[in-house]
């Protein structure tokens, strides 16, 4: 089983993940998930 991480280790991992997200924003997610699904469905219908 995986070793439990200390509170400081979890904070460090979360901080690192947030910094990575800030440097590389996900440009494909404009709007909610349902809005994207609706847009995809409309493009497939046409």
VENZI-V195185 format. One record per residue. RES is the residue in one small letter. PSI is psi in whole degrees, 0 to 359 (* if undefined). OMEGA is omega in radians with two decimals (NA if undefined). BURIAL is b if it has 24 or more other ideal C-beta (glycine too) atoms within 12 Angstrom, else e. Layout:
RES;PSI;OMEGA;BURIAL / RES;PSI;OMEGA;BURIAL
This chain:
x;154;-3.10;e / x;146;3.13;e / x;139;3.10;e / x;138;3.12;e / x;147;3.09;e / x;166;-3.13;e / x;319;3.14;e / x;320;3.13;e / x;320;3.10;e / x;318;3.12;e / x;318;-3.14;e / x;318;3.13;e / x;319;3.13;e / x;317;3.13;e / x;317;3.14;e / x;318;3.13;e / x;319;3.13;e / x;321;3.11;e / x;321;3.12;e / x;320;3.11;e / x;324;-3.14;e / x;323;3.14;e / x;326;-3.09;e / x;76;-3.12;e / x;147;-3.14;e / x;103;-3.06;e / x;346;-3.06;e / x;347;-3.08;e / x;83;3.05;e / x;117;-3.12;e / x;185;-3.11;e / x;170;3.12;e / x;321;-3.13;e / x;324;3.11;e / x;320;3.12;e / x;317;3.13;e / x;316;3.12;e / x;318;3.14;e / x;318;3.11;e / x;318;3.14;e / x;318;-3.14;e / x;318;-3.13;e / x;328;3.12;e / x;329;-3.13;e / x;324;-3.08;e / x;*;NA;e
